């Protein structure tokens, strides 16, 4: 009987002890600066081109580097057999470097909310 009382007292001991301080939250999210930065392999913009030197229709994805001063676009184009004698599939890479950006409009961009 004494063993049962001793065992039940040991099991009830954590319930009777004062509350321990909480451990720091380790599931918190990373700071906003790293959470807002997309991974390097995710395109920053999409490109659709008609006409030009890369076929009748060309589509691709673009990436930004060096604090948005450089862009690299990877495009794949297509020309139907009717216009080229044989079907053409073309691939291209386009690099753009902008050492400075000129603000347009009041808010510094050309985007407008309606």
Legacy VTK file of the C-alpha trace (Angstrom):
# vtk DataFile Version 3.0
C-alpha trace
ASCII
DATASET POLYDATA
POINTS 114 float
0.000 0.000 0.000
2.805 2.380 0.851
4.418 1.639 -2.498
1.202 2.660 -4.296
1.009 5.904 -2.335
4.654 6.660 -3.069
4.179 5.935 -6.799
1.054 8.109 -7.030
2.892 10.925 -5.192
5.747 10.718 -7.712
3.325 10.833 -10.636
1.455 13.828 -9.171
4.665 15.755 -8.386
4.940 17.507 -11.806
1.350 18.724 -11.445
2.033 20.279 -8.025
5.338 21.989 -8.924
5.320 25.704 -9.797
5.202 26.544 -13.501
8.615 26.596 -15.117
9.542 29.530 -17.372
8.729 28.941 -21.018
11.514 28.133 -23.408
12.126 30.607 -26.231
10.025 30.113 -29.370
12.222 28.280 -31.860
9.496 27.983 -34.477
9.492 31.716 -35.264
9.847 32.661 -38.917
13.024 34.100 -40.368
13.390 37.886 -40.637
11.385 39.507 -43.434
14.497 40.379 -45.465
15.417 36.730 -46.070
11.804 35.526 -46.311
11.029 38.011 -49.128
14.034 37.018 -51.237
13.044 34.281 -53.698
15.462 31.420 -54.394
17.935 31.978 -57.234
16.264 29.426 -59.528
12.812 31.098 -59.429
12.321 33.481 -62.404
11.659 37.141 -61.595
9.642 37.803 -64.772
8.206 36.070 -67.841
8.816 37.170 -71.429
6.589 36.800 -74.512
7.897 38.123 -77.837
6.247 38.143 -81.254
8.168 38.739 -84.431
11.778 39.836 -84.226
14.861 37.745 -84.805
13.826 34.821 -82.618
10.923 33.400 -84.619
7.266 34.297 -84.922
6.619 33.567 -81.245
9.155 33.320 -78.441
8.595 32.780 -74.724
10.875 32.471 -71.766
11.802 33.444 -68.235
14.014 36.152 -66.834
16.287 36.445 -63.816
17.644 39.530 -62.035
21.146 39.867 -60.580
23.353 42.432 -58.859
20.586 44.229 -56.936
18.309 44.351 -60.008
20.917 46.086 -62.193
21.300 43.111 -64.555
18.702 40.857 -66.192
19.173 37.563 -68.013
16.309 36.303 -70.198
16.237 32.747 -71.591
13.920 32.481 -74.621
12.708 29.652 -76.870
11.257 30.616 -80.285
9.258 28.894 -82.985
8.715 29.432 -86.737
6.112 27.271 -88.566
7.078 25.336 -91.703
4.748 27.534 -93.784
6.984 30.588 -93.258
10.495 29.088 -93.147
10.490 26.080 -95.479
11.003 23.799 -92.483
9.922 24.054 -88.876
12.430 26.045 -86.833
12.958 25.911 -83.084
15.330 28.532 -81.723
16.857 29.267 -78.321
18.445 32.472 -77.125
19.826 34.208 -74.048
19.527 37.977 -73.656
21.555 39.994 -71.118
20.593 43.541 -70.050
22.662 45.790 -67.763
21.169 48.979 -66.270
23.674 50.947 -64.166
20.928 53.297 -62.917
17.143 53.495 -62.804
15.167 56.617 -63.650
12.008 57.044 -61.543
8.809 57.546 -63.520
5.732 59.139 -61.968
5.069 60.367 -58.445
5.658 57.092 -56.598
8.882 56.242 -58.434
7.352 53.611 -60.697
5.040 53.482 -63.656
2.577 51.134 -61.897
-0.783 52.683 -61.187
-3.577 51.402 -58.985
-7.113 51.868 -60.269
LINES 1 115
114 0 1 2 3 4 5 6 7 8 9 10 11 12 13 14 15 16 17 18 19 20 21 22 23 24 25 26 27 28 29 30 31 32 33 34 35 36 37 38 39 40 41 42 43 44 45 46 47 48 49 50 51 52 53 54 55 56 57 58 59 60 61 62 63 64 65 66 67 68 69 70 71 72 73 74 75 76 77 78 79 80 81 82 83 84 85 86 87 88 89 90 91 92 93 94 95 96 97 98 99 100 101 102 103 104 105 106 107 108 109 110 111 112 113
